């Protein structure tokens, strides 16, 4: 019986994924944060969590890096400490867990896999989400580069990319609590722009069609299909951002679409 190690499994995509893998007959090691602590395992607790999983189940076959949150706000108003916290969870935490799990994956006779849960924000930038977009762009670069290295070790690396939002997750709640959007927090010259962006995001939230279970199904597929595919996209693309990113013939064409059709700047 195979074993999956999942981070960020207390709610939303992580919880749905843990339930699905368990229903499919996998052993599941599901890690989660305490409400008063960081979103991801602390550096000091990664090895003990792995040790307990391997001791009980004998091996780790697939790692799913799901833990993440979004930091909202005008970049100019976001303190350095908040920027660091965003990258600690979304990038450095993912790297720490991956580095710790790799020896266990390499020890398997048939190899193993790493699946990073990304976002459309890893492919296009979003105003008021500069730090989240930056962290997910970093994650995408890490994922692709790592995939080449680990192919030599018989370990696959993949990215599952939900875009256009996912219903029934606590991501939005955590993101709102970390927002830097209060009155007087950012220079008043941003006010009109901020309000226009918030209206756009609000209209996007009203069109959310994906559930955590939908994403979990794609994660399971990516873990078990045996393909060399790197990225697995899921989302309705209501605003056409993914289409613009991949089908624009030039960067100028892409940016013209984003500025005039999506954010009107």
HUJOHU-V968027 format. One record per residue. N is the residue number from 1. PSI is psi in whole degrees, -180 to 180 (* if undefined). Layout:
n->[N N]
psi->[PSI PSI]
//
This chain:
n->[1 2 3 4 5 6 7 8 9 10 11 12 13 14 15 16 17 18 19 20 21 22 23 24 25 26 27 28 29 30 31 32 33 34 35 36 37 38 39 40 41 42 43 44 45 46 47 48 49 50 51 52 53 54 55 56 57 58 59 60 61 62 63 64 65 66 67 68 69 70 71 72 73 74 75 76 77 78 79 80 81 82 83 84 85 86 87 88 89 90 91 92 93 94 95 96 97 98 99 100 101 102 103 104 105 106 107 108 109 110 111 112 113 114 115 116 117 118 119 120 121 122 123 124 125 126 127 128 129 130 131 132 133 134 135 136 137 138 139 140 141 142 143 144 145 146 147 148 149 150 151 152 153 154 155 156 157 158 159 160 161 162 163 164 165 166 167 168 169 170 171 172 173 174 175 176 177 178 179 180 181 182 183 184 185 186 187 188 189 190 191 192 193 194 195 196 197 198 199 200 201 202 203 204 205 206 207 208 209 210 211 212 213 214 215 216 217 218 219 220 221 222 223 224 225 226 227 228 229 230 231 232 233 234 235 236 237 238 239 240 241 242 243 244 245 246 247 248 249 250 251 252 253 254 255 256 257 258 259 260 261 262 263 264 265]
psi->[131 159 134 139 118 130 155 48 15 -30 176 -135 -43 -45 -45 -38 -43 -44 -41 -47 -40 -42 -27 2 11 152 141 123 106 118 150 164 157 148 -32 1 -177 165 -21 164 139 158 -37 -21 -3 -53 -46 -39 -42 -43 -44 -41 -45 -38 -38 -41 -10 -21 163 125 -35 134 131 110 101 -24 129 163 166 138 117 147 162 128 -43 -25 -2 121 156 -38 -37 -37 -47 -41 -39 -46 -31 -41 -54 -24 -63 -35 -43 -43 -42 -46 -44 -47 -40 -33 -27 -44 -33 -38 -41 -27 -17 138 -29 19 -152 -163 156 126 118 131 113 -147 157 -25 -7 -1 -27 148 146 127 148 0 38 -42 -39 -46 -43 -42 -38 -31 -41 -42 -41 -42 -43 -45 -48 -47 -42 -32 -35 -43 -48 -16 -32 -15 12 36 122 151 130 162 126 127 88 136 156 16 152 129 164 40 161 5 -47 -38 -45 -40 -43 -38 -22 12 149 64 6 154 131 -8 -39 159 139 -21 -16 -11 -50 -44 -45 -46 -39 -41 -42 -36 -41 -46 -37 -41 -32 -39 -34 -16 8 129 -21 146 165 -35 -35 -46 -40 -40 -40 -37 -45 -41 -45 -31 -22 -5 -12 9 159 12 135 -48 138 111 144 128 154 -17 51 -38 -6 18 -43 -40 -43 -39 -42 -21 -8 137 -22 163 -34 -40 -42 -48 -34 -42 -47 -40 -34 -34 -27 -53 -6 57 *]
//
